[in-house]
Amino acid sequence: MADLIKHFSDGEFHAQVKNGVVLVDFHANWCGPCRSLAPVLEQVAKDMSGKATVGKIDIDNEPKTATQFQITSVPTMILFKNGKEVGRLVGLRTADDVKKFINSAM
């Protein structure tokens, strides 16, 4: 299931979020809630396959994008629709909460 989640870099970020609905999880390896959110996002990616893209970006390895979007707490999930931010969630959430959040942009 993990291959359903895309891993973004600073260099490709804008190209990855410019089309359709994309949920991006800003995370860090040292973050406990981020690790707890990983299986939730795998389930969401599976359930939303074909409707929305789920991606992750590591704030330590890709600081430019994290700074651009003023990420001050992880995990932070930002929802993009055709390249524009349409909402964000901060903290650990359930799969149902995340799916409702994504569906709000459809």
C-alpha positions in Angstrom: 0.0 0.0 0.0 2.9 2.4 0.7 3.4 2.8 -3.0 0.0 4.6 -3.2 1.6 7.5 -1.4 3.9 9.8 -3.4 7.0 11.3 -1.8 7.6 14.9 -2.9 10.8 16.9 -3.0 11.2 20.7 -3.0 12.1 20.7 -6.7 9.0 18.8 -8.0 6.5 19.9 -5.4 4.6 22.5 -7.5 4.4 20.2 -10.5 3.0 17.4 -8.3 0.1 19.5 -6.8 -0.9 21.5 -9.9 -3.6 19.1 -11.2 -6.5 17.6 -9.4 -7.0 17.2 -5.6 -3.8 16.4 -3.7 -3.4 15.9 0.0 0.2 16.6 1.2 1.4 15.4 4.6 4.2 17.6 6.0 6.0 15.3 8.4 9.3 14.4 10.1 10.9 11.1 11.0 11.4 12.1 14.6 7.6 13.0 15.0 5.6 10.3 16.9 2.2 11.5 15.7 3.6 11.6 12.2 4.5 7.9 12.5 1.0 7.1 13.9 -0.6 9.0 10.9 1.3 6.9 8.3 -1.0 3.9 8.3 -4.0 6.2 8.3 -2.7 7.9 5.2 -2.0 4.6 3.5 -5.7 3.6 4.1 -6.9 7.0 2.8 -4.6 6.7 -0.3 -6.1 3.2 -1.0 -9.7 4.4 -0.5 -9.3 7.6 -2.5 -7.3 6.0 -5.3 -8.4 7.5 -8.7 -10.1 10.4 -6.9 -7.2 12.2 -5.1 -3.5 11.9 -4.7 -1.9 11.5 -1.3 1.7 12.6 -0.9 4.3 13.2 1.8 7.1 15.7 2.2 9.7 15.5 4.9 10.2 18.9 6.4 13.8 18.1 7.5 14.9 16.9 4.0 12.8 19.4 2.0 12.8 22.6 4.1 12.1 25.1 1.3 8.5 23.9 0.7 7.9 23.6 4.5 9.0 27.2 4.9 7.0 28.4 1.9 3.8 27.0 3.5 4.8 28.2 7.0 4.7 24.7 8.5 5.2 25.2 12.3 3.8 22.0 13.6 3.9 18.4 12.3 2.0 16.6 11.1 0.3 19.2 9.0 -1.8 18.1 6.0 -2.5 20.6 3.3 -5.2 20.0 0.7 -4.5 21.4 -2.8 -7.0 21.6 -5.7 -5.4 22.5 -9.0 -2.3 23.9 -7.3 -4.2 26.1 -4.8 -4.3 25.5 -1.1 -8.0 24.9 -0.1 -7.5 23.8 3.5 -5.2 22.3 6.2 -5.4 19.9 9.1 -2.9 19.9 11.9 -2.3 16.9 14.1 -3.3 13.2 14.2 -6.6 12.5 12.5 -8.7 9.4 11.7 -9.0 8.0 8.2 -12.7 9.1 8.1 -11.8 12.6 9.1 -9.1 12.8 6.4 -11.4 11.4 3.7 -14.1 13.9 4.6 -11.5 16.7 4.4 -10.5 15.5 0.9 -14.1 15.1 -0.2 -14.8 18.7 0.8 -12.6 19.8 -2.2 -14.2 17.5 -4.8 
